[in-house]
Amino acid sequence: MRVGGPAERILVAHSSEDLVRYATELWDDGDPWLLLGGGSNTVVSDEGYPGAVLLVRTTGIARIDEGENPGGVHLRVQAGHDWDHLVATCVDRGWSGIEALSGIPGLAGAAPVQNIGAYGQELSDVLHSIEFLDRESGEVRRMTAEELQLGYRDSAIKRGLEGVVLSIDLLLGDARAGDADPAAGGGPLSAPVRYAQLAGALGVEIGDRVPLRQLRDSVLRLRASKGMVLDPEDHDSWSAGSFFTNPIVSEHFSRQLPAHAPRFPLGKDESAPALTSFEELAAGVPLRVPQAEPERMVKLSAAWLIENAGVVRGFRLPGSGAAISSKHTLAITNRGGASAADVAELARLVVQRVQQEFGVILAPEPNLYGMEL
């Protein structure tokens, strides 16, 4: 966003060993410090960060063979590797599963923290595990995707599990050779298209597959049209991406919203059966007590809520250097010369307007330091 003040001091880790050593030393010192990848999802106050900032600059993609993904590809990616470079490499080599995540800024190590997602794909679809320096134990351990409890833009790390991601392991499809479709332009095919807007841009149906490169190019064009691909000449791209997450509310609450407000039902939890069979009782399974069916939840469109609360594209407060993107109401942008205080002031206004109009409290998606909404 090109806002915010300086750090008190900077440390740079170029290897996993450096990363472990610096992090351990900083924890032992006991003073607050900040772990920073690409910084694309971070907004720091104008006063800056009053402590050490550890920059993750480890790089490398390795294919490993542990029999975890027969017929596919198992990759280990260092935490400091540029995410979009990883996606481009996979597309070039015919490896499918993250092509719809093209153009997302930042580094690989941050991907599981946020469980990044776009255009029908999420990291949780392909994440096998991470290598994690656990602050509590001081040990490096491997955590499975299940242990990370990944959710919508959420993970155990985001909810407070303290440590440092050293690398991530992905299980991808190998879409080369016989998977090519000459009628579609040739080349290895993508995973099935799952997002209506992307399917429309590609001229295909939901569930269809297209050449990997075609899908990547289409995603990059869609992101650029919303100011979501960094361009130094385009101030709409001087942002932290989507500034608010799409709210998740009960289906009952959503009925209070206008009938045309977008709603996206969430998958029903497939939990254990409510009743115990005679066979299970005979086998010693404890008696289950039927529970009330959990309330259905739906995801709302934060962009729709913002625009229909009267905060339109391009909106800015008088004298402020921050504005809503002219391309997308979810992004708060730096029009040149904005301060972090300008960004926070505009974000607070958006939250207030949406709450007043619809009773929904928007949550910020970027990591905020030294500032509150």
C-alpha positions as a Markdown table, in Angstrom:
| # | Residue | x | y | z |
|---|---|---|---|---|
| 1 | Met | 0.0 | 0.0 | 0.0 |
| 2 | Arg | 3.0 | 2.2 | 0.3 |
| 3 | Val | 1.9 | 3.5 | 3.7 |
| 4 | Gly | 3.3 | 3.2 | 7.3 |
| 5 | Gly | 6.4 | 4.0 | 9.1 |
| 6 | Pro | 9.8 | 2.3 | 9.5 |
| 7 | Ala | 10.9 | -0.6 | 11.6 |
| 8 | Glu | 13.3 | -0.2 | 14.5 |
| 9 | Arg | 15.6 | -2.8 | 13.0 |
| 10 | Ile | 15.5 | -5.3 | 10.1 |
| 11 | Leu | 16.8 | -8.9 | 10.0 |
| 12 | Val | 16.9 | -10.9 | 6.8 |
| 13 | Ala | 16.8 | -14.7 | 6.7 |
| 14 | His | 18.1 | -16.2 | 3.5 |
| 15 | Ser | 18.0 | -19.8 | 4.7 |
| 16 | Ser | 15.8 | -22.0 | 6.9 |
| 17 | Glu | 18.7 | -22.1 | 9.4 |
| 18 | Asp | 18.8 | -18.3 | 9.5 |
| 19 | Leu | 15.1 | -18.2 | 10.0 |
| 20 | Val | 15.2 | -20.6 | 12.9 |
| 21 | Arg | 18.1 | -18.9 | 14.5 |
| 22 | Tyr | 16.8 | -15.4 | 14.2 |
| 23 | Ala | 13.3 | -16.3 | 15.4 |
| 24 | Thr | 14.7 | -18.2 | 18.4 |
| 25 | Glu | 16.9 | -15.3 | 19.4 |
| 26 | Leu | 14.1 | -12.8 | 19.1 |
| 27 | Trp | 11.8 | -15.0 | 21.2 |
| 28 | Asp | 14.5 | -15.4 | 23.8 |
| 29 | Asp | 15.0 | -11.6 | 23.9 |
| 30 | Gly | 11.3 | -11.3 | 24.9 |
| 31 | Asp | 10.6 | -8.1 | 23.0 |
| 32 | Pro | 7.8 | -7.8 | 20.4 |
| 33 | Trp | 8.9 | -8.5 | 16.9 |
| 34 | Leu | 7.2 | -9.0 | 13.5 |
| 35 | Leu | 7.7 | -11.8 | 11.0 |
| 36 | Leu | 7.1 | -10.4 | 7.5 |
| 37 | Gly | 6.9 | -12.1 | 4.1 |
| 38 | Gly | 6.1 | -10.0 | 1.1 |
| 39 | Gly | 4.1 | -7.5 | 3.2 |
| 40 | Ser | 1.3 | -7.4 | 0.6 |
| 41 | Asn | -1.3 | -8.3 | 3.3 |
| 42 | Thr | 0.0 | -6.0 | 6.0 |
| 43 | Val | -0.8 | -2.4 | 7.0 |
| 44 | Val | 1.5 | -0.7 | 9.6 |
| 45 | Ser | 0.7 | 2.6 | 11.4 |
| 46 | Asp | 2.5 | 5.8 | 10.4 |
| 47 | Glu | 4.6 | 5.5 | 13.6 |
| 48 | Gly | 6.1 | 2.3 | 12.2 |
| 49 | Tyr | 6.9 | -0.9 | 14.0 |
| 50 | Pro | 8.7 | -0.4 | 17.4 |
| 51 | Gly | 10.9 | -3.5 | 17.3 |
| 52 | Ala | 12.6 | -5.9 | 15.0 |
| 53 | Val | 11.2 | -7.1 | 11.7 |
| 54 | Leu | 12.4 | -10.4 | 10.4 |
| 55 | Leu | 12.1 | -10.7 | 6.6 |
| 56 | Val | 11.7 | -14.2 | 5.2 |
| 57 | Arg | 13.8 | -14.5 | 2.0 |
| 58 | Thr | 14.3 | -18.2 | 1.7 |
| 59 | Thr | 13.6 | -19.6 | -1.8 |
| 60 | Gly | 13.4 | -22.9 | -3.6 |
| 61 | Ile | 11.0 | -25.5 | -5.1 |
| 62 | Ala | 11.8 | -29.2 | -4.7 |
| 63 | Arg | 10.0 | -32.2 | -6.0 |
| 64 | Ile | 10.0 | -35.0 | -3.5 |
| 65 | Asp | 9.0 | -38.6 | -3.8 |
| 66 | Glu | 7.4 | -40.0 | -0.7 |
| 67 | Gly | 4.6 | -42.0 | -2.3 |
| 68 | Glu | 2.0 | -39.5 | -0.9 |
| 69 | Asn | 0.5 | -38.6 | -4.3 |
| 70 | Pro | 0.6 | -41.5 | -6.8 |
| 71 | Gly | 0.3 | -40.2 | -10.3 |
| 72 | Gly | 0.7 | -36.6 | -9.1 |
| 73 | Val | 3.4 | -34.3 | -7.8 |
| 74 | His | 4.6 | -33.7 | -4.3 |
| 75 | Leu | 6.4 | -30.3 | -3.9 |
| 76 | Arg | 8.2 | -28.7 | -1.0 |
| 77 | Val | 8.4 | -24.9 | -1.3 |
| 78 | Gln | 10.5 | -22.7 | 0.9 |
| 79 | Ala | 8.5 | -20.1 | 2.9 |
| 80 | Gly | 10.2 | -17.1 | 1.2 |
| 81 | His | 9.5 | -18.2 | -2.3 |
| 82 | Asp | 7.3 | -15.8 | -4.4 |
| 83 | Trp | 3.9 | -17.3 | -4.6 |
| 84 | Asp | 3.1 | -16.3 | -8.2 |
| 85 | His | 6.5 | -17.5 | -9.4 |
| 86 | Leu | 5.6 | -20.8 | -7.9 |
| 87 | Val | 2.2 | -20.8 | -9.7 |
| 88 | Ala | 3.9 | -19.9 | -13.0 |
| 89 | Thr | 6.5 | -22.7 | -12.6 |
| 90 | Cys | 3.7 | -25.2 | -11.9 |
| 91 | Val | 1.8 | -24.1 | -15.0 |
| 92 | Asp | 5.0 | -24.3 | -17.1 |
| 93 | Arg | 5.6 | -27.9 | -15.9 |
| 94 | Gly | 2.0 | -29.1 | -16.3 |
| 95 | Trp | 1.2 | -29.4 | -12.6 |
| 96 | Ser | -2.4 | -28.5 | -11.8 |
| 97 | Gly | -4.2 | -27.4 | -8.7 |
| 98 | Ile | -3.1 | -23.8 | -8.0 |
| 99 | Glu | -3.5 | -22.2 | -11.4 |
| 100 | Ala | -6.6 | -20.2 | -10.3 |
| 101 | Leu | -4.4 | -18.7 | -7.5 |
| 102 | Ser | -2.3 | -16.9 | -10.1 |
| 103 | Gly | -1.5 | -13.3 | -9.4 |
| 104 | Ile | -1.9 | -13.5 | -5.7 |
| 105 | Pro | 0.9 | -11.4 | -4.2 |
| 106 | Gly | 3.1 | -12.4 | -1.3 |
| 107 | Leu | 5.2 | -15.5 | -0.4 |
| 108 | Ala | 4.5 | -19.2 | 0.0 |
| 109 | Gly | 4.9 | -19.3 | 3.8 |
| 110 | Ala | 2.0 | -16.9 | 4.3 |
| 111 | Ala | -0.3 | -19.0 | 2.2 |
| 112 | Pro | -1.4 | -21.4 | 4.9 |
| 113 | Val | -1.7 | -18.7 | 7.5 |
| 114 | Gln | -4.5 | -17.1 | 5.5 |
| 115 | Asn | -5.5 | -20.2 | 3.6 |
| 116 | Ile | -5.4 | -18.1 | 0.4 |
| 117 | Gly | -8.1 | -18.7 | -2.2 |
| 118 | Ala | -9.5 | -17.2 | -5.4 |
| 119 | Tyr | -11.7 | -18.2 | -8.3 |
| 120 | Gly | -12.8 | -21.5 | -6.8 |
| 121 | Gln | -9.5 | -22.8 | -5.5 |
| 122 | Glu | -8.1 | -22.6 | -2.0 |
| 123 | Leu | -4.7 | -23.7 | -0.7 |
| 124 | Ser | -6.5 | -26.2 | 1.5 |
| 125 | Asp | -7.4 | -28.1 | -1.7 |
| 126 | Val | -3.7 | -29.1 | -2.2 |
| 127 | Leu | -1.8 | -28.5 | 1.1 |
| 128 | His | -0.3 | -31.6 | 2.5 |
| 129 | Ser | 1.7 | -30.2 | 5.4 |
| 130 | Ile | 4.0 | -27.5 | 6.6 |
| 131 | Glu | 7.4 | -27.4 | 8.3 |
| 132 | Phe | 6.8 | -25.3 | 11.4 |
| 133 | Leu | 9.0 | -23.8 | 14.1 |
| 134 | Asp | 6.8 | -24.1 | 17.2 |
| 135 | Arg | 7.4 | -21.3 | 19.7 |
| 136 | Glu | 6.0 | -23.3 | 22.6 |
| 137 | Ser | 8.3 | -26.3 | 22.2 |
| 138 | Gly | 11.2 | -24.5 | 20.4 |
| 139 | Glu | 11.3 | -27.5 | 18.0 |
| 140 | Val | 10.8 | -27.8 | 14.3 |
| 141 | Arg | 7.9 | -30.1 | 13.5 |
| 142 | Arg | 5.8 | -31.1 | 10.6 |
| 143 | Met | 2.1 | -30.2 | 10.8 |
| 144 | Thr | -0.5 | -31.7 | 8.6 |
| 145 | Ala | -3.2 | -29.7 | 6.8 |
| 146 | Glu | -5.7 | -31.2 | 9.2 |
| 147 | Glu | -3.8 | -30.0 | 12.2 |
| 148 | Leu | -3.8 | -26.5 | 10.8 |
| 149 | Gln | -7.6 | -26.5 | 10.9 |
| 150 | Leu | -7.9 | -24.5 | 7.7 |
| 151 | Gly | -11.1 | -22.5 | 7.1 |
| 152 | Tyr | -12.2 | -19.5 | 5.0 |
| 153 | Arg | -9.2 | -17.2 | 5.1 |
| 154 | Asp | -8.4 | -18.8 | 8.5 |
| 155 | Ser | -6.1 | -21.3 | 10.2 |
| 156 | Ala | -4.9 | -22.3 | 13.6 |
| 157 | Ile | -1.9 | -20.0 | 13.1 |
| 158 | Lys | -4.1 | -17.0 | 12.4 |
| 159 | Arg | -6.1 | -17.9 | 15.5 |
| 160 | Gly | -3.0 | -17.7 | 17.7 |
| 161 | Leu | -0.7 | -20.7 | 17.2 |
| 162 | Glu | 2.6 | -19.0 | 17.5 |
| 163 | Gly | 5.5 | -20.0 | 15.3 |
| 164 | Val | 7.2 | -19.7 | 12.0 |
| 165 | Val | 6.4 | -21.5 | 8.7 |
| 166 | Leu | 9.6 | -22.8 | 7.2 |
| 167 | Ser | 8.2 | -24.6 | 4.1 |
| 168 | Ile | 5.0 | -25.9 | 2.7 |
| 169 | Asp | 4.3 | -29.2 | 1.0 |
| 170 | Leu | 1.7 | -29.4 | -1.9 |
| 171 | Leu | 0.1 | -32.3 | -3.6 |
| 172 | Leu | -0.6 | -31.3 | -7.2 |
| 173 | Gly | -2.0 | -33.1 | -10.3 |
| 174 | Asp | 0.4 | -34.0 | -13.1 |
| 175 | Ala | -1.6 | -32.8 | -16.1 |
| 176 | Arg | 1.0 | -33.5 | -18.9 |
| 177 | Ala | 1.0 | -35.9 | -21.8 |
| 178 | Gly | -2.3 | -37.7 | -22.4 |
| 179 | Asp | -4.3 | -35.0 | -20.5 |
| 180 | Ala | -3.8 | -32.5 | -23.3 |
| 181 | Asp | -6.8 | -31.4 | -25.4 |
| 182 | Pro | -5.9 | -30.3 | -28.9 |
| 183 | Ala | -9.4 | -29.0 | -29.5 |
| 184 | Ala | -9.0 | -26.5 | -26.7 |
| 185 | Gly | -5.6 | -25.3 | -27.9 |
| 186 | Gly | -3.5 | -28.1 | -26.6 |
| 187 | Gly | -1.4 | -28.3 | -23.5 |
| 188 | Pro | -1.9 | -29.8 | -20.0 |
| 189 | Leu | -5.4 | -29.3 | -18.6 |
| 190 | Ser | -6.3 | -27.4 | -15.5 |
| 191 | Ala | -8.3 | -28.7 | -12.5 |
| 192 | Pro | -12.1 | -28.4 | -13.1 |
| 193 | Val | -13.2 | -24.8 | -13.2 |
| 194 | Arg | -15.3 | -24.1 | -10.1 |
| 195 | Tyr | -16.1 | -20.4 | -10.3 |
| 196 | Ala | -18.9 | -18.9 | -12.4 |
| 197 | Gln | -17.1 | -15.7 | -13.3 |
| 198 | Leu | -14.0 | -17.5 | -14.4 |
| 199 | Ala | -16.0 | -20.1 | -16.4 |
| 200 | Gly | -17.8 | -17.2 | -18.1 |
| 201 | Ala | -14.5 | -15.5 | -19.0 |
| 202 | Leu | -13.2 | -18.7 | -20.4 |
| 203 | Gly | -16.5 | -19.5 | -22.3 |
| 204 | Val | -16.9 | -22.9 | -20.6 |
| 205 | Glu | -19.2 | -24.6 | -18.1 |
| 206 | Ile | -18.6 | -25.1 | -14.4 |
| 207 | Gly | -16.7 | -28.4 | -14.1 |
| 208 | Asp | -14.9 | -28.1 | -17.5 |
| 209 | Arg | -11.2 | -28.2 | -17.8 |
| 210 | Val | -9.1 | -25.9 | -20.0 |
| 211 | Pro | -5.3 | -25.7 | -20.8 |
| 212 | Leu | -3.4 | -24.6 | -17.7 |
| 213 | Arg | -1.9 | -21.5 | -19.4 |
| 214 | Gln | -5.2 | -20.4 | -20.7 |
| 215 | Leu | -6.7 | -20.5 | -17.2 |
| 216 | Arg | -3.8 | -18.7 | -15.7 |
| 217 | Asp | -3.9 | -15.9 | -18.3 |
| 218 | Ser | -7.7 | -15.5 | -17.8 |
| 219 | Val | -7.2 | -15.2 | -14.0 |
| 220 | Leu | -4.5 | -12.6 | -14.4 |
| 221 | Arg | -6.8 | -10.6 | -16.7 |
| 222 | Leu | -9.7 | -10.8 | -14.3 |
| 223 | Arg | -7.5 | -9.8 | -11.4 |
| 224 | Ala | -6.0 | -6.9 | -13.3 |
| 225 | Ser | -9.5 | -5.6 | -14.3 |
| 226 | Lys | -10.1 | -5.3 | -10.5 |
| 227 | Gly | -6.8 | -3.7 | -9.7 |
| 228 | Met | -5.6 | -6.9 | -8.0 |
| 229 | Val | -2.3 | -7.2 | -10.0 |
| 230 | Leu | 0.4 | -4.7 | -8.9 |
| 231 | Asp | 1.0 | -2.0 | -11.5 |
| 232 | Pro | 3.1 | 1.0 | -10.4 |
| 233 | Glu | 1.2 | 3.2 | -12.9 |
| 234 | Asp | -2.3 | 2.1 | -11.6 |
| 235 | His | -3.1 | 3.5 | -8.2 |
| 236 | Asp | -6.1 | 1.1 | -8.0 |
| 237 | Ser | -3.4 | -1.6 | -7.4 |
| 238 | Trp | -1.7 | 0.3 | -4.6 |
| 239 | Ser | -3.7 | -1.7 | -2.1 |
| 240 | Ala | -3.7 | -4.7 | 0.3 |
| 241 | Gly | -6.1 | -6.6 | -2.0 |
| 242 | Ser | -9.5 | -7.2 | -0.5 |
| 243 | Phe | -9.6 | -5.1 | 2.7 |
| 244 | Phe | -12.6 | -7.0 | 4.2 |
| 245 | Thr | -13.5 | -10.7 | 4.3 |
| 246 | Asn | -16.9 | -11.9 | 3.1 |
| 247 | Pro | -19.0 | -12.2 | 6.3 |
| 248 | Ile | -20.4 | -15.6 | 7.3 |
| 249 | Val | -23.8 | -15.3 | 9.0 |
| 250 | Ser | -26.7 | -17.6 | 9.9 |
| 251 | Glu | -29.2 | -18.3 | 7.2 |
| 252 | His | -31.9 | -17.0 | 9.6 |
| 253 | Phe | -30.1 | -13.6 | 9.9 |
| 254 | Ser | -29.5 | -13.4 | 6.1 |
| 255 | Arg | -33.3 | -13.4 | 5.6 |
| 256 | Gln | -33.3 | -9.8 | 7.1 |
| 257 | Leu | -31.3 | -8.6 | 4.2 |
| 258 | Pro | -32.8 | -7.5 | 0.9 |
| 259 | Ala | -34.0 | -10.4 | -1.2 |
| 260 | His | -31.4 | -9.6 | -4.0 |
| 261 | Ala | -28.4 | -9.5 | -1.6 |
| 262 | Pro | -26.0 | -12.3 | -2.7 |
| 263 | Arg | -25.8 | -15.3 | -0.5 |
| 264 | Phe | -23.6 | -18.4 | -0.8 |
| 265 | Pro | -24.7 | -21.4 | 1.2 |
| 266 | Leu | -21.8 | -23.1 | 3.0 |
| 267 | Gly | -21.4 | -26.9 | 2.9 |
| 268 | Lys | -23.3 | -28.8 | 5.6 |
| 269 | Asp | -21.0 | -30.4 | 8.3 |
| 270 | Glu | -20.9 | -34.1 | 7.7 |
| 271 | Ser | -20.5 | -35.1 | 11.4 |
| 272 | Ala | -21.0 | -38.4 | 13.0 |
| 273 | Pro | -24.5 | -40.0 | 12.9 |
| 274 | Ala | -26.9 | -38.7 | 15.6 |
| 275 | Leu | -28.1 | -42.1 | 16.7 |
| 276 | Thr | -26.3 | -45.2 | 17.8 |
| 277 | Ser | -27.1 | -48.5 | 16.1 |
| 278 | Phe | -27.7 | -51.8 | 17.9 |
| 279 | Glu | -24.5 | -53.2 | 16.3 |
| 280 | Glu | -22.5 | -50.2 | 17.6 |
| 281 | Leu | -23.9 | -50.6 | 21.1 |
| 282 | Ala | -23.0 | -54.3 | 21.0 |
| 283 | Ala | -19.5 | -53.3 | 20.0 |
| 284 | Gly | -19.1 | -51.0 | 22.9 |
| 285 | Val | -19.7 | -47.7 | 21.2 |
| 286 | Pro | -21.0 | -45.1 | 23.7 |
| 287 | Leu | -24.6 | -44.0 | 23.3 |
| 288 | Arg | -24.9 | -40.9 | 21.2 |
| 289 | Val | -27.4 | -38.2 | 22.4 |
| 290 | Pro | -29.2 | -36.6 | 19.5 |
| 291 | Gln | -28.2 | -33.0 | 19.1 |
| 292 | Ala | -30.2 | -30.2 | 17.5 |
| 293 | Glu | -29.2 | -29.7 | 13.9 |
| 294 | Pro | -26.7 | -26.9 | 13.6 |
| 295 | Glu | -27.9 | -23.7 | 12.1 |
| 296 | Arg | -27.1 | -23.4 | 8.4 |
| 297 | Met | -24.6 | -20.6 | 7.6 |
| 298 | Val | -24.3 | -18.5 | 4.5 |
| 299 | Lys | -21.5 | -16.3 | 3.1 |
| 300 | Leu | -22.4 | -12.8 | 2.1 |
| 301 | Ser | -20.7 | -10.5 | -0.4 |
| 302 | Ala | -18.8 | -7.8 | 1.4 |
| 303 | Ala | -18.4 | -5.9 | -1.9 |
| 304 | Trp | -22.2 | -5.8 | -2.3 |
| 305 | Leu | -22.8 | -4.8 | 1.3 |
| 306 | Ile | -20.3 | -1.9 | 1.0 |
| 307 | Glu | -21.7 | -0.6 | -2.3 |
| 308 | Asn | -25.3 | -0.9 | -1.1 |
| 309 | Ala | -24.4 | 1.0 | 2.1 |
| 310 | Gly | -23.6 | 4.0 | -0.1 |
| 311 | Val | -19.8 | 3.6 | -0.3 |
| 312 | Val | -19.3 | 3.4 | -4.1 |
| 313 | Arg | -16.2 | 2.8 | -6.2 |
| 314 | Gly | -13.8 | 5.7 | -6.1 |
| 315 | Phe | -15.3 | 7.1 | -2.9 |
| 316 | Arg | -12.8 | 9.1 | -0.8 |
| 317 | Leu | -13.1 | 11.5 | 2.1 |
| 318 | Pro | -12.2 | 15.2 | 1.5 |
| 319 | Gly | -8.5 | 15.7 | 1.7 |
| 320 | Ser | -7.7 | 12.0 | 2.1 |
| 321 | Gly | -5.0 | 10.2 | 0.1 |
| 322 | Ala | -6.9 | 6.9 | 0.5 |
| 323 | Ala | -10.0 | 5.9 | -1.6 |
| 324 | Ile | -12.1 | 2.9 | -2.5 |
| 325 | Ser | -10.8 | 1.4 | -5.7 |
| 326 | Ser | -12.4 | 2.7 | -8.9 |
| 327 | Lys | -12.6 | -1.0 | -10.0 |
| 328 | His | -13.7 | -2.9 | -6.9 |
| 329 | Thr | -15.4 | -1.8 | -3.7 |
| 330 | Leu | -13.5 | -4.3 | -1.6 |
| 331 | Ala | -10.1 | -2.6 | -2.0 |
| 332 | Ile | -8.9 | 0.5 | -0.2 |
| 333 | Thr | -6.2 | 2.2 | -2.3 |
| 334 | Asn | -3.5 | 4.7 | -1.9 |
| 335 | Arg | -4.1 | 7.4 | -4.5 |
| 336 | Gly | -0.6 | 8.8 | -3.9 |
| 337 | Gly | 0.6 | 10.4 | -0.7 |
| 338 | Ala | -1.9 | 8.5 | 1.5 |
| 339 | Ser | -1.0 | 7.8 | 5.2 |
| 340 | Ala | -1.9 | 4.8 | 7.2 |
| 341 | Ala | -4.2 | 7.0 | 9.2 |
| 342 | Asp | -6.1 | 7.9 | 5.9 |
| 343 | Val | -6.5 | 4.1 | 5.2 |
| 344 | Ala | -7.8 | 3.4 | 8.8 |
| 345 | Glu | -10.2 | 6.4 | 8.7 |
| 346 | Leu | -11.8 | 5.2 | 5.4 |
| 347 | Ala | -11.9 | 1.6 | 6.7 |
| 348 | Arg | -13.7 | 2.7 | 9.8 |
| 349 | Leu | -16.3 | 4.6 | 7.8 |
| 350 | Val | -16.9 | 1.5 | 5.6 |
| 351 | Val | -17.4 | -0.6 | 8.7 |
| 352 | Gln | -19.8 | 1.9 | 10.3 |
| 353 | Arg | -21.9 | 2.4 | 7.1 |
| 354 | Val | -22.4 | -1.4 | 6.6 |
| 355 | Gln | -23.2 | -1.9 | 10.3 |
| 356 | Gln | -25.7 | 0.9 | 10.3 |
| 357 | Glu | -27.4 | -0.2 | 7.0 |
| 358 | Phe | -27.4 | -4.0 | 7.4 |
| 359 | Gly | -26.3 | -4.9 | 11.0 |
| 360 | Val | -23.3 | -6.7 | 9.7 |
| 361 | Ile | -19.8 | -6.0 | 11.1 |
| 362 | Leu | -17.1 | -6.3 | 8.5 |
| 363 | Ala | -13.7 | -7.8 | 9.6 |
| 364 | Pro | -10.5 | -6.6 | 8.0 |
| 365 | Glu | -8.6 | -9.1 | 5.9 |
| 366 | Pro | -5.0 | -7.6 | 6.1 |
| 367 | Asn | -2.9 | -7.8 | 9.2 |
| 368 | Leu | -3.0 | -4.5 | 11.0 |
| 369 | Tyr | -0.1 | -3.3 | 13.3 |
| 370 | Gly | -0.3 | -0.2 | 15.5 |
| 371 | Met | -3.8 | 0.7 | 14.2 |
| 372 | Glu | -7.4 | -0.3 | 15.0 |
| 373 | Leu | -10.7 | -0.1 | 13.2 |
